[in-house]
Amino acid sequence: MDRLTLLKTFIVVANEGSFTKAADKLDTSNQLVSKYVAELERQLDTRLFNRTTRKIHLTEAGQQCLQHANHIIESINDMESQLGLFNTEAKGVLHVSAPVSFSTLHLADAIGAFQQAHPQVSINLQLNDRKIDVIDEGFDVAIRAGHLANSTLVAKKITTINLALFASPTYLKKYGTPSRPSELNPEHYLEYSYINYDGDKSELVCALKANAQKRTPKLTANNGEVLTNVAKQGEGYVLQPTFIAGEALKKGELVSFLDEYLPQPITLYAVYPHRKLISSKLRVFIDFLSEYFEGTPRWDR
């Protein structure tokens, strides 16, 4: 029996919560819908629904199957669209994961511009600074900053992110401006934990790591905007991306120093599953971001 038909029937039953409603929607018999679901359960050797006299509920295996089935059907639809069997205009829902600070400060404007250019693409944006599993959590693409480990995912560069060491003019006036990383006061370190500096051998990063081992940083946070605000109050210094502190730097609320000791810039990537045929909506989204952020980043101009 055609497994694709079984999966499509299963999805409708799961969404409708009823064999009868699914049969009505598919314009077929209740018996045939039940037969298809039973056959899929037999092929997978697992129960997909718990059935009562009034309702049906997905089992844990059924929930996982639904997620995979939706991916399969979506991939097939994307393939047909990309091959010209359907309208080639980008459309549909795009599920995007992105880091919090970059999204609130810069990605929001880019998404607004993208949707003006592609009004038939809806975006479901989830903000999270943790490293999500693109495939298991059902995302089409994740925006990530840093050095990526080898994986089955495809990564396309969006832009370059510069790092800088920042402190307020008040702080530097009170404690002096260090001329070398070794002169940094460990007691005043504001640590940005989101970015992993493992493998970076720059003198500044080595000094910060050594200081953190000697004394617990004054503040450790995974949100750069919080650290920026604390630094602006003269409470310490922080090493972080310029896209977070760029506005404060332009206003003179923060000053960069030890520029000659900075680590190498990091890269902002769009990451998506290698095994998934890239859809029109995903392709135009990634291309749009690459063009929107190309050249010198807006926050560094």
LUMNU-45298 format. One line per field, with one value per residue (C-alpha): residue number from 1; residue in three letters; x, y, z. Coordinates in nm, 2 decimals, padded with zeros to 4 digits, always signed. Each point is the difference from the previous one (the first is absolute). Example, Ala and Ser with C-alpha at 12.3 -4.5 7.8 and 13.67 -1.06 7.14 Angstrom:
// LUMNU-45298
num	[1/2]
residu	[Ala/Ser]
c1	[+01.23/+00.14]
c2	[-00.45/+00.34]
c3	[+00.78/-00.07]
This chain:
// LUMNU-45298
num	[1/2/3/4/5/6/7/8/9/10/11/12/13/14/15/16/17/18/19/20/21/22/23/24/25/26/27/28/29/30/31/32/33/34/35/36/37/38/39/40/41/42/43/44/45/46/47/48/49/50/51/52/53/54/55/56/57/58/59/60/61/62/63/64/65/66/67/68/69/70/71/72/73/74/75/76/77/78/79/80/81/82/83/84/85/86/87/88/89/90/91/92/93/94/95/96/97/98/99/100/101/102/103/104/105/106/107/108/109/110/111/112/113/114/115/116/117/118/119/120/121/122/123/124/125/126/127/128/129/130/131/132/133/134/135/136/137/138/139/140/141/142/143/144/145/146/147/148/149/150/151/152/153/154/155/156/157/158/159/160/161/162/163/164/165/166/167/168/169/170/171/172/173/174/175/176/177/178/179/180/181/182/183/184/185/186/187/188/189/190/191/192/193/194/195/196/197/198/199/200/201/202/203/204/205/206/207/208/209/210/211/212/213/214/215/216/217/218/219/220/221/222/223/224/225/226/227/228/229/230/231/232/233/234/235/236/237/238/239/240/241/242/243/244/245/246/247/248/249/250/251/252/253/254/255/256/257/258/259/260/261/262/263/264/265/266/267/268/269/270/271/272/273/274/275/276/277/278/279/280/281/282/283/284/285/286/287/288/289/290/291/292/293/294/295/296/297/298/299/300/301]
residu	[Met/Asp/Arg/Leu/Thr/Leu/Leu/Lys/Thr/Phe/Ile/Val/Val/Ala/Asn/Glu/Gly/Ser/Phe/Thr/Lys/Ala/Ala/Asp/Lys/Leu/Asp/Thr/Ser/Asn/Gln/Leu/Val/Ser/Lys/Tyr/Val/Ala/Glu/Leu/Glu/Arg/Gln/Leu/Asp/Thr/Arg/Leu/Phe/Asn/Arg/Thr/Thr/Arg/Lys/Ile/His/Leu/Thr/Glu/Ala/Gly/Gln/Gln/Cys/Leu/Gln/His/Ala/Asn/His/Ile/Ile/Glu/Ser/Ile/Asn/Asp/Met/Glu/Ser/Gln/Leu/Gly/Leu/Phe/Asn/Thr/Glu/Ala/Lys/Gly/Val/Leu/His/Val/Ser/Ala/Pro/Val/Ser/Phe/Ser/Thr/Leu/His/Leu/Ala/Asp/Ala/Ile/Gly/Ala/Phe/Gln/Gln/Ala/His/Pro/Gln/Val/Ser/Ile/Asn/Leu/Gln/Leu/Asn/Asp/Arg/Lys/Ile/Asp/Val/Ile/Asp/Glu/Gly/Phe/Asp/Val/Ala/Ile/Arg/Ala/Gly/His/Leu/Ala/Asn/Ser/Thr/Leu/Val/Ala/Lys/Lys/Ile/Thr/Thr/Ile/Asn/Leu/Ala/Leu/Phe/Ala/Ser/Pro/Thr/Tyr/Leu/Lys/Lys/Tyr/Gly/Thr/Pro/Ser/Arg/Pro/Ser/Glu/Leu/Asn/Pro/Glu/His/Tyr/Leu/Glu/Tyr/Ser/Tyr/Ile/Asn/Tyr/Asp/Gly/Asp/Lys/Ser/Glu/Leu/Val/Cys/Ala/Leu/Lys/Ala/Asn/Ala/Gln/Lys/Arg/Thr/Pro/Lys/Leu/Thr/Ala/Asn/Asn/Gly/Glu/Val/Leu/Thr/Asn/Val/Ala/Lys/Gln/Gly/Glu/Gly/Tyr/Val/Leu/Gln/Pro/Thr/Phe/Ile/Ala/Gly/Glu/Ala/Leu/Lys/Lys/Gly/Glu/Leu/Val/Ser/Phe/Leu/Asp/Glu/Tyr/Leu/Pro/Gln/Pro/Ile/Thr/Leu/Tyr/Ala/Val/Tyr/Pro/His/Arg/Lys/Leu/Ile/Ser/Ser/Lys/Leu/Arg/Val/Phe/Ile/Asp/Phe/Leu/Ser/Glu/Tyr/Phe/Glu/Gly/Thr/Pro/Arg/Trp/Asp/Arg]
c1	[+00.00/+00.12/+00.17/-00.04/-00.38/+00.02/+00.20/-00.24/-00.29/+00.17/+00.07/-00.36/-00.13/+00.26/-00.10/-00.38/+00.01/-00.25/-00.02/-00.35/+00.11/+00.30/-00.21/-00.23/+00.30/+00.16/-00.34/+00.03/-00.14/+00.07/+00.10/+00.26/+00.16/+00.01/+00.16/+00.27/+00.09/+00.00/+00.23/+00.24/+00.01/+00.07/+00.29/+00.15/-00.07/-00.13/-00.33/-00.06/-00.33/-00.16/-00.37/-00.30/-00.37/-00.01/+00.35/+00.34/+00.33/+00.35/+00.23/+00.36/+00.11/-00.29/+00.11/+00.35/-00.15/-00.21/+00.31/+00.19/-00.31/-00.05/+00.37/-00.04/-00.31/+00.15/+00.32/-00.21/-00.20/+00.32/+00.15/-00.31/+00.00/+00.37/-00.03/-00.28/-00.29/-00.16/+00.02/+00.37/-00.06/+00.13/-00.28/-00.09/+00.11/+00.37/+00.11/+00.31/+00.21/+00.23/+00.20/-00.18/+00.21/+00.08/-00.36/-00.13/+00.27/+00.04/-00.19/-00.34/+00.06/+00.13/-00.31/-00.22/+00.17/-00.01/-00.37/-00.06/+00.19/-00.16/-00.35/-00.11/+00.26/-00.10/+00.28/-00.02/+00.30/+00.11/+00.27/+00.25/+00.37/+00.04/+00.12/-00.32/-00.04/-00.12/-00.14/-00.15/-00.16/-00.16/+00.19/+00.06/+00.30/+00.20/+00.20/+00.32/+00.31/+00.34/+00.22/-00.21/+00.09/-00.01/-00.35/-00.25/-00.14/+00.07/+00.13/-00.01/+00.18/-00.22/+00.25/+00.32/-00.03/+00.28/+00.08/+00.12/+00.09/-00.22/-00.02/-00.15/+00.20/-00.07/+00.15/+00.31/+00.05/-00.03/+00.22/+00.21/+00.01/+00.20/+00.28/+00.02/-00.25/+00.21/-00.09/-00.38/-00.15/-00.16/-00.24/-00.16/-00.05/-00.36/-00.01/-00.22/-00.06/-00.19/+00.31/+00.24/+00.36/+00.15/+00.28/+00.07/+00.36/+00.00/+00.18/-00.32/-00.21/+00.28/+00.02/-00.38/+00.00/+00.29/-00.17/-00.33/+00.19/+00.16/-00.32/-00.36/-00.11/-00.20/-00.29/-00.06/-00.30/-00.12/-00.16/+00.23/-00.25/+00.00/+00.38/+00.01/-00.23/+00.21/+00.32/-00.16/-00.05/+00.38/-00.02/+00.27/+00.11/-00.15/+00.12/-00.29/-00.12/-00.02/-00.36/-00.10/+00.20/+00.02/-00.27/+00.16/+00.34/-00.14/-00.16/+00.32/-00.16/+00.27/+00.35/+00.19/+00.36/+00.29/-00.12/+00.33/-00.05/-00.35/-00.08/-00.09/-00.35/-00.27/-00.25/-00.38/-00.15/-00.33/+00.00/-00.25/-00.03/+00.22/-00.25/-00.28/-00.06/+00.02/-00.34/-00.06/-00.11/+00.32/+00.23/-00.14/+00.02/+00.37/+00.09/-00.19/+00.19/+00.33/-00.07/-00.15/+00.31/+00.27/+00.31/+00.09/-00.27/-00.24/+00.08/+00.37/-00.05]
c2	[+00.00/+00.35/+00.12/+00.37/-00.05/-00.16/+00.30/+00.25/-00.18/-00.02/+00.37/+00.09/-00.24/+00.15/+00.36/-00.07/-00.22/-00.23/-00.27/+00.11/+00.37/-00.12/-00.21/+00.30/+00.22/-00.26/-00.08/-00.37/-00.26/-00.03/-00.37/+00.09/+00.26/-00.25/-00.25/+00.24/+00.09/-00.36/-00.09/+00.29/-00.13/-00.35/+00.12/+00.21/-00.27/+00.25/+00.14/+00.36/+00.08/-00.08/-00.06/+00.05/-00.01/+00.37/+00.12/-00.10/+00.13/-00.02/-00.23/+00.12/-00.20/+00.16/+00.35/-00.08/-00.16/+00.31/+00.23/-00.22/-00.04/+00.37/+00.04/-00.26/+00.15/+00.35/-00.12/-00.15/+00.31/+00.21/-00.24/+00.03/+00.37/+00.03/-00.22/+00.22/-00.23/+00.26/+00.38/+00.09/+00.31/-00.03/-00.06/-00.19/+00.01/+00.02/-00.12/+00.19/-00.02/+00.29/+00.15/+00.25/+00.31/-00.02/-00.04/+00.28/+00.24/-00.08/-00.30/+00.15/+00.28/-00.26/-00.22/+00.30/+00.09/-00.36/-00.03/+00.31/-00.16/-00.35/+00.06/-00.36/-00.13/-00.01/-00.03/-00.19/+00.15/-00.17/+00.19/-00.21/+00.03/-00.37/-00.23/-00.15/-00.32/+00.13/-00.34/-00.14/+00.33/+00.06/+00.31/+00.08/+00.21/+00.12/+00.32/-00.07/+00.20/-00.15/-00.28/-00.30/-00.36/-00.25/-00.14/-00.11/+00.36/+00.24/+00.34/+00.31/+00.32/+00.30/+00.25/+00.06/+00.09/+00.20/-00.02/+00.28/+00.06/+00.27/+00.21/+00.34/+00.32/+00.03/-00.34/+00.07/+00.34/-00.16/-00.30/+00.10/-00.15/-00.33/-00.01/-00.38/-00.28/-00.10/+00.33/-00.07/-00.02/-00.35/+00.15/+00.22/-00.27/-00.02/-00.33/-00.06/-00.38/-00.04/+00.00/-00.29/+00.12/-00.35/-00.04/+00.38/+00.06/+00.38/+00.16/+00.18/-00.32/-00.18/+00.28/+00.00/-00.37/+00.01/+00.28/-00.19/-00.29/+00.22/+00.17/-00.04/+00.26/+00.29/-00.09/-00.29/+00.01/-00.15/+00.32/+00.27/+00.28/-00.05/+00.01/+00.31/+00.19/-00.11/+00.11/+00.34/+00.05/-00.02/-00.34/-00.18/-00.10/-00.25/-00.18/-00.05/+00.05/+00.36/-00.05/+00.00/+00.30/+00.19/+00.26/+00.07/+00.04/+00.26/+00.19/+00.00/-00.20/-00.27/+00.01/-00.28/-00.07/-00.25/-00.02/-00.14/-00.31/-00.09/-00.35/-00.08/+00.09/-00.26/-00.09/+00.02/-00.30/-00.12/-00.38/-00.24/-00.38/-00.16/-00.27/+00.24/+00.13/+00.38/+00.15/+00.32/+00.18/-00.10/+00.07/+00.36/+00.06/-00.10/+00.19/+00.31/-00.01/-00.04/+00.31/+00.20/-00.05/-00.01/+00.22/+00.19/-00.08/+00.29/+00.01/+00.06/+00.29]
c3	[+00.00/-00.08/+00.32/-00.11/+00.00/+00.35/+00.13/-00.15/+00.15/+00.34/+00.00/-00.07/+00.28/+00.24/-00.09/+00.01/+00.31/-00.14/-00.27/-00.10/-00.04/-00.20/-00.22/-00.07/-00.08/-00.23/-00.16/+00.07/+00.24/+00.37/-00.06/-00.25/+00.22/+00.29/-00.24/-00.11/+00.36/+00.10/-00.29/+00.09/+00.36/-00.13/-00.22/+00.28/+00.26/+00.25/+00.12/-00.13/+00.17/+00.33/-00.08/+00.23/-00.09/-00.04/-00.08/-00.13/+00.13/-00.15/+00.19/+00.06/-00.31/-00.19/+00.09/-00.13/-00.31/-00.07/+00.02/-00.25/-00.22/-00.02/-00.10/-00.27/-00.15/+00.02/-00.18/-00.27/-00.05/-00.01/-00.26/-00.22/+00.04/-00.08/-00.31/-00.14/+00.07/+00.21/+00.01/+00.03/+00.21/+00.35/+00.25/+00.31/+00.36/+00.08/+00.34/+00.12/+00.31/+00.09/+00.29/+00.22/-00.01/-00.37/-00.08/+00.21/-00.11/-00.37/-00.13/+00.06/-00.25/-00.26/+00.05/-00.05/-00.33/-00.11/+00.05/-00.20/-00.28/+00.05/+00.14/-00.04/+00.23/+00.37/+00.26/+00.33/+00.19/+00.32/+00.20/+00.20/+00.08/+00.06/-00.28/-00.13/-00.20/-00.34/-00.11/+00.32/+00.10/-00.34/-00.13/-00.36/+00.09/+00.30/+00.01/+00.20/+00.09/+00.06/-00.11/-00.11/+00.07/-00.28/-00.05/-00.26/-00.02/-00.27/+00.11/-00.22/+00.11/+00.06/+00.13/+00.21/+00.36/+00.16/+00.37/+00.22/+00.36/+00.15/+00.32/+00.08/+00.00/+00.37/+00.07/-00.21/+00.17/+00.34/-00.05/-00.30/-00.35/-00.01/-00.26/+00.00/+00.08/+00.30/+00.17/+00.00/+00.35/+00.05/+00.25/-00.26/-00.28/-00.14/-00.17/-00.31/+00.02/-00.33/-00.22/+00.02/-00.02/+00.01/-00.25/-00.01/+00.10/-00.01/+00.29/+00.11/+00.02/+00.18/+00.25/+00.06/+00.05/+00.24/+00.20/+00.01/+00.15/+00.26/+00.10/-00.08/-00.25/+00.15/-00.22/-00.24/-00.23/-00.33/-00.11/-00.14/+00.04/+00.38/+00.01/-00.22/+00.24/+00.30/-00.18/-00.08/+00.37/+00.05/+00.17/-00.21/-00.35/-00.25/-00.31/-00.24/-00.36/-00.12/-00.12/+00.36/+00.12/-00.33/+00.09/+00.35/-00.17/-00.25/+00.29/+00.20/+00.28/-00.06/-00.13/-00.16/+00.11/-00.05/-00.37/-00.11/+00.22/-00.11/-00.11/-00.36/-00.11/+00.01/-00.27/+00.00/-00.19/-00.13/+00.09/-00.15/-00.04/-00.27/-00.07/-00.07/-00.35/+00.04/-00.07/-00.19/+00.32/+00.18/-00.30/-00.04/+00.38/+00.02/-00.32/+00.14/+00.33/-00.18/-00.21/+00.29/+00.22/-00.27/+00.02/+00.31/+00.26/+00.06/+00.37/-00.08/-00.25]
